[in-house]
Amino acid sequence: MSKQQMIENLVSTAPENKLDIILAFIQFVLHDDREINSSFLSEPSLSKDWLKEEEDTAWQDL
């Protein structure tokens, strides 16, 4: 089995909640620009907190 097939098999069985992280990692690895903003890699993890109702409440007056 080729490495590409192994990666495809792993991704196809990954749970939905991990796909954003996998996608961000793949985009980072394949990006040629050395000036990539690595803060975008944390976005999938941080979005879990950003989308909470408590966050909306905390920021509603701004």
N, CA, C and O atoms as a Maestro MAE file, in Angstrom:
{
 s_m_m2io_version
 :::
 2.0.0
}

f_m_ct {
 s_m_title
 :::
 protein
 m_atom[248] {
  # First column is atom index #
  i_m_mmod_type
  r_m_x_coord
  r_m_y_coord
  r_m_z_coord
  i_m_residue_number
  s_m_chain_name
  s_m_pdb_residue_name
  s_m_pdb_atom_name
  i_m_atomic_number
  :::
  1 25 0.850 -1.172 0.000 1 A "MET " " N  " 7
  2 3 0.000 0.000 0.000 1 A "MET " " CA " 6
  3 2 0.898 1.238 0.000 1 A "MET " " C  " 6
  4 15 1.862 1.316 0.762 1 A "MET " " O  " 8
  5 25 0.574 2.196 -0.857 2 A "SER " " N  " 7
  6 3 1.376 3.421 -0.935 2 A "SER " " CA " 6
  7 2 1.096 4.332 0.266 2 A "SER " " C  " 6
  8 15 0.089 4.178 0.957 2 A "SER " " O  " 8
  9 25 1.988 5.260 0.492 3 A "LYS " " N  " 7
  10 3 1.801 6.211 1.592 3 A "LYS " " CA " 6
  11 2 0.558 7.062 1.368 3 A "LYS " " C  " 6
  12 15 -0.171 7.372 2.310 3 A "LYS " " O  " 8
  13 25 0.322 7.436 0.117 4 A "GLN " " N  " 7
  14 3 -0.867 8.237 -0.182 4 A "GLN " " CA " 6
  15 2 -2.137 7.452 0.149 4 A "GLN " " C  " 6
  16 15 -3.078 8.008 0.715 4 A "GLN " " O  " 8
  17 25 -2.170 6.184 -0.194 5 A "GLN " " N  " 7
  18 3 -3.328 5.349 0.131 5 A "GLN " " CA " 6
  19 2 -3.505 5.206 1.641 5 A "GLN " " C  " 6
  20 15 -4.629 5.203 2.141 5 A "GLN " " O  " 8
  21 25 -2.394 5.090 2.362 6 A "MET " " N  " 7
  22 3 -2.473 4.986 3.814 6 A "MET " " CA " 6
  23 2 -3.058 6.266 4.419 6 A "MET " " C  " 6
  24 15 -3.895 6.218 5.320 6 A "MET " " O  " 8
  25 25 -2.600 7.403 3.909 7 A "ILE " " N  " 7
  26 3 -3.122 8.687 4.387 7 A "ILE " " CA " 6
  27 2 -4.604 8.804 4.066 7 A "ILE " " C  " 6
  28 15 -5.391 9.214 4.920 7 A "ILE " " O  " 8
  29 25 -4.990 8.452 2.857 8 A "GLU " " N  " 7
  30 3 -6.399 8.514 2.457 8 A "GLU " " CA " 6
  31 2 -7.264 7.624 3.342 8 A "GLU " " C  " 6
  32 15 -8.362 8.016 3.737 8 A "GLU " " O  " 8
  33 25 -6.778 6.440 3.650 9 A "ASN " " N  " 7
  34 3 -7.536 5.525 4.512 9 A "ASN " " CA " 6
  35 2 -7.704 6.107 5.915 9 A "ASN " " C  " 6
  36 15 -8.789 6.050 6.494 9 A "ASN " " O  " 8
  37 25 -6.633 6.660 6.449 10 A "LEU " " N  " 7
  38 3 -6.708 7.249 7.785 10 A "LEU " " CA " 6
  39 2 -7.673 8.431 7.822 10 A "LEU " " C  " 6
  40 15 -8.485 8.556 8.738 10 A "LEU " " O  " 8
  41 25 -7.571 9.288 6.823 11 A "VAL " " N  " 7
  42 3 -8.453 10.464 6.786 11 A "VAL " " CA " 6
  43 2 -9.903 10.044 6.591 11 A "VAL " " C  " 6
  44 15 -10.805 10.644 7.175 11 A "VAL " " O  " 8
  45 25 -10.132 9.041 5.792 12 A "SER " " N  " 7
  46 3 -11.511 8.612 5.539 12 A "SER " " CA " 6
  47 2 -12.176 8.018 6.776 12 A "SER " " C  " 6
  48 15 -13.403 7.960 6.856 12 A "SER " " O  " 8
  49 25 -11.370 7.578 7.740 13 A "THR " " N  " 7
  50 3 -11.943 7.015 8.964 13 A "THR " " CA " 6
  51 2 -11.880 7.984 10.146 13 A "THR " " C  " 6
  52 15 -12.310 7.655 11.252 13 A "THR " " O  " 8
  53 25 -11.340 9.179 9.901 14 A "ALA " " N  " 7
  54 3 -11.214 10.161 10.983 14 A "ALA " " CA " 6
  55 2 -12.590 10.687 11.376 14 A "ALA " " C  " 6
  56 15 -13.460 10.867 10.524 14 A "ALA " " O  " 8
  57 25 -12.781 10.930 12.665 15 A "PRO " " N  " 7
  58 3 -14.049 11.494 13.107 15 A "PRO " " CA " 6
  59 2 -14.203 12.932 12.587 15 A "PRO " " C  " 6
  60 15 -13.220 13.647 12.396 15 A "PRO " " O  " 8
  61 25 -15.428 13.325 12.370 16 A "GLU " " N  " 7
  62 3 -15.743 14.643 11.795 16 A "GLU " " CA " 6
  63 2 -15.087 15.780 12.585 16 A "GLU " " C  " 6
  64 15 -14.632 16.760 11.995 16 A "GLU " " O  " 8
  65 25 -15.037 15.659 13.897 17 A "ASN " " N  " 7
  66 3 -14.497 16.747 14.717 17 A "ASN " " CA " 6
  67 2 -12.981 16.892 14.603 17 A "ASN " " C  " 6
  68 15 -12.423 17.849 15.139 17 A "ASN " " O  " 8
  69 25 -12.309 15.983 13.931 18 A "LYS " " N  " 7
  70 3 -10.856 16.069 13.731 18 A "LYS " " CA " 6
  71 2 -10.477 16.575 12.338 18 A "LYS " " C  " 6
  72 15 -9.313 16.887 12.089 18 A "LYS " " O  " 8
  73 25 -11.448 16.656 11.437 19 A "LEU " " N  " 7
  74 3 -11.131 16.991 10.051 19 A "LEU " " CA " 6
  75 2 -10.606 18.410 9.875 19 A "LEU " " C  " 6
  76 15 -9.747 18.635 9.022 19 A "LEU " " O  " 8
  77 25 -11.093 19.377 10.655 20 A "ASP " " N  " 7
  78 3 -10.579 20.742 10.554 20 A "ASP " " CA " 6
  79 2 -9.102 20.794 10.917 20 A "ASP " " C  " 6
  80 15 -8.320 21.489 10.268 20 A "ASP " " O  " 8
  81 25 -8.728 20.060 11.950 21 A "ILE " " N  " 7
  82 3 -7.331 20.035 12.385 21 A "ILE " " CA " 6
  83 2 -6.460 19.361 11.329 21 A "ILE " " C  " 6
  84 15 -5.366 19.834 11.023 21 A "ILE " " O  " 8
  85 25 -6.948 18.265 10.779 22 A "ILE " " N  " 7
  86 3 -6.203 17.548 9.738 22 A "ILE " " CA " 6
  87 2 -6.015 18.438 8.518 22 A "ILE " " C  " 6
  88 15 -4.924 18.505 7.953 22 A "ILE " " O  " 8
  89 25 -7.079 19.119 8.114 23 A "LEU " " N  " 7
  90 3 -7.008 20.004 6.952 23 A "LEU " " CA " 6
  91 2 -6.012 21.129 7.182 23 A "LEU " " C  " 6
  92 15 -5.206 21.425 6.299 23 A "LEU " " O  " 8
  93 25 -6.050 21.763 8.348 24 A "ALA " " N  " 7
  94 3 -5.115 22.848 8.649 24 A "ALA " " CA " 6
  95 2 -3.672 22.352 8.609 24 A "ALA " " C  " 6
  96 15 -2.787 23.045 8.108 24 A "ALA " " O  " 8
  97 25 -3.440 21.167 9.130 25 A "PHE " " N  " 7
  98 3 -2.091 20.609 9.130 25 A "PHE " " CA " 6
  99 2 -1.608 20.327 7.711 25 A "PHE " " C  " 6
  100 15 -0.472 20.650 7.363 25 A "PHE " " O  " 8
  101 25 -2.457 19.734 6.904 26 A "ILE " " N  " 7
  102 3 -2.072 19.427 5.521 26 A "ILE " " CA " 6
  103 2 -1.777 20.713 4.751 26 A "ILE " " C  " 6
  104 15 -0.796 20.788 4.011 26 A "ILE " " O  " 8
  105 25 -2.626 21.720 4.928 27 A "GLN " " N  " 7
  106 3 -2.380 22.996 4.243 27 A "GLN " " CA " 6
  107 2 -1.062 23.611 4.690 27 A "GLN " " C  " 6
  108 15 -0.325 24.161 3.872 27 A "GLN " " O  " 8
  109 25 -0.759 23.521 5.983 28 A "PHE " " N  " 7
  110 3 0.500 24.047 6.501 28 A "PHE " " CA " 6
  111 2 1.690 23.309 5.891 28 A "PHE " " C  " 6
  112 15 2.646 23.941 5.440 28 A "PHE " " O  " 8
  113 25 1.638 22.006 5.874 29 A "VAL " " N  " 7
  114 3 2.751 21.200 5.367 29 A "VAL " " CA " 6
  115 2 2.979 21.435 3.878 29 A "VAL " " C  " 6
  116 15 4.124 21.468 3.428 29 A "VAL " " O  " 8
  117 25 1.919 21.597 3.117 30 A "LEU " " N  " 7
  118 3 2.053 21.742 1.676 30 A "LEU " " CA " 6
  119 2 2.313 23.173 1.228 30 A "LEU " " C  " 6
  120 15 2.607 23.402 0.055 30 A "LEU " " O  " 8
  121 25 2.214 24.126 2.122 31 A "HIS " " N  " 7
  122 3 2.395 25.532 1.769 31 A "HIS " " CA " 6
  123 2 3.882 25.831 1.594 31 A "HIS " " C  " 6
  124 15 4.687 25.525 2.473 31 A "HIS " " O  " 8
  125 25 4.247 26.429 0.457 32 A "ASP " " N  " 7
  126 3 5.653 26.711 0.159 32 A "ASP " " CA " 6
  127 2 6.160 27.993 0.798 32 A "ASP " " C  " 6
  128 15 7.363 28.140 1.014 32 A "ASP " " O  " 8
  129 25 5.273 28.911 1.101 33 A "ASP " " N  " 7
  130 3 5.666 30.204 1.627 33 A "ASP " " CA " 6
  131 2 6.174 30.057 3.060 33 A "ASP " " C  " 6
  132 15 5.438 29.588 3.928 33 A "ASP " " O  " 8
  133 25 7.403 30.446 3.312 34 A "ARG " " N  " 7
  134 3 7.996 30.321 4.646 34 A "ARG " " CA " 6
  135 2 7.411 31.346 5.615 34 A "ARG " " C  " 6
  136 15 7.647 31.265 6.820 34 A "ARG " " O  " 8
  137 25 6.663 32.292 5.106 35 A "GLU " " N  " 7
  138 3 6.111 33.360 5.936 35 A "GLU " " CA " 6
  139 2 4.673 33.058 6.343 35 A "GLU " " C  " 6
  140 15 3.914 33.975 6.658 35 A "GLU " " O  " 8
  141 25 4.296 31.797 6.341 36 A "ILE " " N  " 7
  142 3 2.928 31.428 6.681 36 A "ILE " " CA " 6
  143 2 2.622 31.837 8.124 36 A "ILE " " C  " 6
  144 15 3.470 31.725 9.009 36 A "ILE " " O  " 8
  145 25 1.430 32.300 8.333 37 A "ASN " " N  " 7
  146 3 0.998 32.702 9.669 37 A "ASN " " CA " 6
  147 2 0.538 31.458 10.417 37 A "ASN " " C  " 6
  148 15 -0.547 30.936 10.159 37 A "ASN " " O  " 8
  149 25 1.362 30.988 11.339 38 A "SER " " N  " 7
  150 3 1.049 29.749 12.045 38 A "SER " " CA " 6
  151 2 -0.143 29.890 12.982 38 A "SER " " C  " 6
  152 15 -0.649 28.889 13.488 38 A "SER " " O  " 8
  153 25 -0.596 31.108 13.220 39 A "SER " " N  " 7
  154 3 -1.766 31.277 14.087 39 A "SER " " CA " 6
  155 2 -3.005 30.648 13.460 39 A "SER " " C  " 6
  156 15 -3.944 30.284 14.168 39 A "SER " " O  " 8
  157 25 -3.012 30.519 12.143 40 A "PHE " " N  " 7
  158 3 -4.153 29.881 11.496 40 A "PHE " " CA " 6
  159 2 -4.259 28.407 11.868 40 A "PHE " " C  " 6
  160 15 -5.344 27.830 11.794 40 A "PHE " " O  " 8
  161 25 -3.142 27.788 12.268 41 A "LEU " " N  " 7
  162 3 -3.171 26.382 12.647 41 A "LEU " " CA " 6
  163 2 -3.972 26.166 13.928 41 A "LEU " " C  " 6
  164 15 -4.553 25.099 14.127 41 A "LEU " " O  " 8
  165 25 -4.003 27.160 14.780 42 A "SER " " N  " 7
  166 3 -4.724 27.015 16.046 42 A "SER " " CA " 6
  167 2 -6.209 27.302 15.902 42 A "SER " " C  " 6
  168 15 -6.979 27.032 16.823 42 A "SER " " O  " 8
  169 25 -6.621 27.841 14.773 43 A "GLU " " N  " 7
  170 3 -8.024 28.230 14.603 43 A "GLU " " CA " 6
  171 2 -9.008 27.094 14.848 43 A "GLU " " C  " 6
  172 15 -10.003 27.315 15.538 43 A "GLU " " O  " 8
  173 25 -8.786 25.878 14.318 44 A "PRO " " N  " 7
  174 3 -9.759 24.808 14.579 44 A "PRO " " CA " 6
  175 2 -9.910 24.502 16.070 44 A "PRO " " C  " 6
  176 15 -11.016 24.243 16.546 44 A "PRO " " O  " 8
  177 25 -8.808 24.533 16.795 45 A "SER " " N  " 7
  178 3 -8.883 24.251 18.230 45 A "SER " " CA " 6
  179 2 -9.578 25.376 18.976 45 A "SER " " C  " 6
  180 15 -10.415 25.135 19.846 45 A "SER " " O  " 8
  181 25 -9.226 26.601 18.631 46 A "LEU " " N  " 7
  182 3 -9.818 27.746 19.314 46 A "LEU " " CA " 6
  183 2 -11.290 27.926 18.988 46 A "LEU " " C  " 6
  184 15 -12.052 28.446 19.803 46 A "LEU " " O  " 8
  185 25 -11.688 27.498 17.800 47 A "SER " " N  " 7
  186 3 -13.086 27.697 17.404 47 A "SER " " CA " 6
  187 2 -14.050 26.949 18.319 47 A "SER " " C  " 6
  188 15 -15.212 27.334 18.445 47 A "SER " " O  " 8
  189 25 -13.574 25.889 18.954 48 A "LYS " " N  " 7
  190 3 -14.431 25.165 19.902 48 A "LYS " " CA " 6
  191 2 -14.877 26.101 21.021 48 A "LYS " " C  " 6
  192 15 -16.029 26.064 21.451 48 A "LYS " " O  " 8
  193 25 -13.950 26.943 21.489 49 A "ASP " " N  " 7
  194 3 -14.292 27.906 22.531 49 A "ASP " " CA " 6
  195 2 -15.040 29.103 21.970 49 A "ASP " " C  " 6
  196 15 -15.963 29.611 22.608 49 A "ASP " " O  " 8
  197 25 -14.658 29.556 20.797 50 A "TRP " " N  " 7
  198 3 -15.279 30.735 20.208 50 A "TRP " " CA " 6
  199 2 -16.769 30.529 19.975 50 A "TRP " " C  " 6
  200 15 -17.551 31.477 20.044 50 A "TRP " " O  " 8
  201 25 -17.156 29.300 19.700 51 A "LEU " " N  " 7
  202 3 -18.544 29.025 19.342 51 A "LEU " " CA " 6
  203 2 -19.435 28.715 20.540 51 A "LEU " " C  " 6
  204 15 -20.602 28.364 20.368 51 A "LEU " " O  " 8
  205 25 -18.903 28.839 21.738 52 A "LYS " " N  " 7
  206 3 -19.694 28.574 22.937 52 A "LYS " " CA " 6
  207 2 -20.627 29.744 23.231 52 A "LYS " " C  " 6
  208 15 -20.317 30.894 22.924 52 A "LYS " " O  " 8
  209 25 -21.758 29.436 23.822 53 A "GLU " " N  " 7
  210 3 -22.726 30.467 24.178 53 A "GLU " " CA " 6
  211 2 -22.139 31.448 25.193 53 A "GLU " " C  " 6
  212 15 -22.450 32.639 25.154 53 A "GLU " " O  " 8
  213 25 -21.297 30.958 26.096 54 A "GLU " " N  " 7
  214 3 -20.682 31.836 27.091 54 A "GLU " " CA " 6
  215 2 -19.838 32.923 26.426 54 A "GLU " " C  " 6
  216 15 -19.783 34.053 26.911 54 A "GLU " " O  " 8
  217 25 -19.188 32.585 25.328 55 A "GLU " " N  " 7
  218 3 -18.380 33.568 24.609 55 A "GLU " " CA " 6
  219 2 -19.270 34.657 24.027 55 A "GLU " " C  " 6
  220 15 -18.940 35.840 24.103 55 A "GLU " " O  " 8
  221 25 -20.403 34.259 23.443 56 A "ASP " " N  " 7
  222 3 -21.332 35.247 22.892 56 A "ASP " " CA " 6
  223 2 -21.819 36.194 23.994 56 A "ASP " " C  " 6
  224 15 -21.914 37.404 23.787 56 A "ASP " " O  " 8
  225 25 -22.118 35.642 25.135 57 A "THR " " N  " 7
  226 3 -22.580 36.452 26.255 57 A "THR " " CA " 6
  227 2 -21.492 37.408 26.716 57 A "THR " " C  " 6
  228 15 -21.760 38.579 26.984 57 A "THR " " O  " 8
  229 25 -20.281 36.917 26.808 58 A "ALA " " N  " 7
  230 3 -19.170 37.745 27.295 58 A "ALA " " CA " 6
  231 2 -18.870 38.901 26.353 58 A "ALA " " C  " 6
  232 15 -18.434 39.959 26.808 58 A "ALA " " O  " 8
  233 25 -19.087 38.733 25.074 59 A "TRP " " N  " 7
  234 3 -18.713 39.758 24.093 59 A "TRP " " CA " 6
  235 2 -19.899 40.566 23.576 59 A "TRP " " C  " 6
  236 15 -19.710 41.422 22.712 59 A "TRP " " O  " 8
  237 25 -21.087 40.334 24.061 60 A "GLN " " N  " 7
  238 3 -22.279 40.963 23.485 60 A "GLN " " CA " 6
  239 2 -22.299 42.487 23.625 60 A "GLN " " C  " 6
  240 15 -22.943 43.163 22.824 60 A "GLN " " O  " 8
  241 25 -21.608 43.040 24.624 61 A "ASP " " N  " 7
  242 3 -21.642 44.494 24.842 61 A "ASP " " CA " 6
  243 2 -20.551 45.244 24.073 61 A "ASP " " C  " 6
  244 15 -20.475 46.470 24.155 61 A "ASP " " O  " 8
  245 25 -19.727 44.540 23.346 62 A "LEU " " N  " 7
  246 3 -18.641 45.215 22.615 62 A "LEU " " CA " 6
  247 2 -19.042 45.610 21.227 62 A "LEU " " C  " 6
  248 15 -18.239 46.184 20.492 62 A "LEU " " O  " 8
  :::
 }
 m_bond[247] {
  # First column is bond index #
  i_m_from
  i_m_to
  i_m_order
  :::
  1 1 2 1
  2 2 3 1
  3 3 4 2
  4 3 5 1
  5 5 6 1
  6 6 7 1
  7 7 8 2
  8 7 9 1
  9 9 10 1
  10 10 11 1
  11 11 12 2
  12 11 13 1
  13 13 14 1
  14 14 15 1
  15 15 16 2
  16 15 17 1
  17 17 18 1
  18 18 19 1
  19 19 20 2
  20 19 21 1
  21 21 22 1
  22 22 23 1
  23 23 24 2
  24 23 25 1
  25 25 26 1
  26 26 27 1
  27 27 28 2
  28 27 29 1
  29 29 30 1
  30 30 31 1
  31 31 32 2
  32 31 33 1
  33 33 34 1
  34 34 35 1
  35 35 36 2
  36 35 37 1
  37 37 38 1
  38 38 39 1
  39 39 40 2
  40 39 41 1
  41 41 42 1
  42 42 43 1
  43 43 44 2
  44 43 45 1
  45 45 46 1
  46 46 47 1
  47 47 48 2
  48 47 49 1
  49 49 50 1
  50 50 51 1
  51 51 52 2
  52 51 53 1
  53 53 54 1
  54 54 55 1
  55 55 56 2
  56 55 57 1
  57 57 58 1
  58 58 59 1
  59 59 60 2
  60 59 61 1
  61 61 62 1
  62 62 63 1
  63 63 64 2
  64 63 65 1
  65 65 66 1
  66 66 67 1
  67 67 68 2
  68 67 69 1
  69 69 70 1
  70 70 71 1
  71 71 72 2
  72 71 73 1
  73 73 74 1
  74 74 75 1
  75 75 76 2
  76 75 77 1
  77 77 78 1
  78 78 79 1
  79 79 80 2
  80 79 81 1
  81 81 82 1
  82 82 83 1
  83 83 84 2
  84 83 85 1
  85 85 86 1
  86 86 87 1
  87 87 88 2
  88 87 89 1
  89 89 90 1
  90 90 91 1
  91 91 92 2
  92 91 93 1
  93 93 94 1
  94 94 95 1
  95 95 96 2
  96 95 97 1
  97 97 98 1
  98 98 99 1
  99 99 100 2
  100 99 101 1
  101 101 102 1
  102 102 103 1
  103 103 104 2
  104 103 105 1
  105 105 106 1
  106 106 107 1
  107 107 108 2
  108 107 109 1
  109 109 110 1
  110 110 111 1
  111 111 112 2
  112 111 113 1
  113 113 114 1
  114 114 115 1
  115 115 116 2
  116 115 117 1
  117 117 118 1
  118 118 119 1
  119 119 120 2
  120 119 121 1
  121 121 122 1
  122 122 123 1
  123 123 124 2
  124 123 125 1
  125 125 126 1
  126 126 127 1
  127 127 128 2
  128 127 129 1
  129 129 130 1
  130 130 131 1
  131 131 132 2
  132 131 133 1
  133 133 134 1
  134 134 135 1
  135 135 136 2
  136 135 137 1
  137 137 138 1
  138 138 139 1
  139 139 140 2
  140 139 141 1
  141 141 142 1
  142 142 143 1
  143 143 144 2
  144 143 145 1
  145 145 146 1
  146 146 147 1
  147 147 148 2
  148 147 149 1
  149 149 150 1
  150 150 151 1
  151 151 152 2
  152 151 153 1
  153 153 154 1
  154 154 155 1
  155 155 156 2
  156 155 157 1
  157 157 158 1
  158 158 159 1
  159 159 160 2
  160 159 161 1
  161 161 162 1
  162 162 163 1
  163 163 164 2
  164 163 165 1
  165 165 166 1
  166 166 167 1
  167 167 168 2
  168 167 169 1
  169 169 170 1
  170 170 171 1
  171 171 172 2
  172 171 173 1
  173 173 174 1
  174 174 175 1
  175 175 176 2
  176 175 177 1
  177 177 178 1
  178 178 179 1
  179 179 180 2
  180 179 181 1
  181 181 182 1
  182 182 183 1
  183 183 184 2
  184 183 185 1
  185 185 186 1
  186 186 187 1
  187 187 188 2
  188 187 189 1
  189 189 190 1
  190 190 191 1
  191 191 192 2
  192 191 193 1
  193 193 194 1
  194 194 195 1
  195 195 196 2
  196 195 197 1
  197 197 198 1
  198 198 199 1
  199 199 200 2
  200 199 201 1
  201 201 202 1
  202 202 203 1
  203 203 204 2
  204 203 205 1
  205 205 206 1
  206 206 207 1
  207 207 208 2
  208 207 209 1
  209 209 210 1
  210 210 211 1
  211 211 212 2
  212 211 213 1
  213 213 214 1
  214 214 215 1
  215 215 216 2
  216 215 217 1
  217 217 218 1
  218 218 219 1
  219 219 220 2
  220 219 221 1
  221 221 222 1
  222 222 223 1
  223 223 224 2
  224 223 225 1
  225 225 226 1
  226 226 227 1
  227 227 228 2
  228 227 229 1
  229 229 230 1
  230 230 231 1
  231 231 232 2
  232 231 233 1
  233 233 234 1
  234 234 235 1
  235 235 236 2
  236 235 237 1
  237 237 238 1
  238 238 239 1
  239 239 240 2
  240 239 241 1
  241 241 242 1
  242 242 243 1
  243 243 244 2
  244 243 245 1
  245 245 246 1
  246 246 247 1
  247 247 248 2
  :::
 }
}
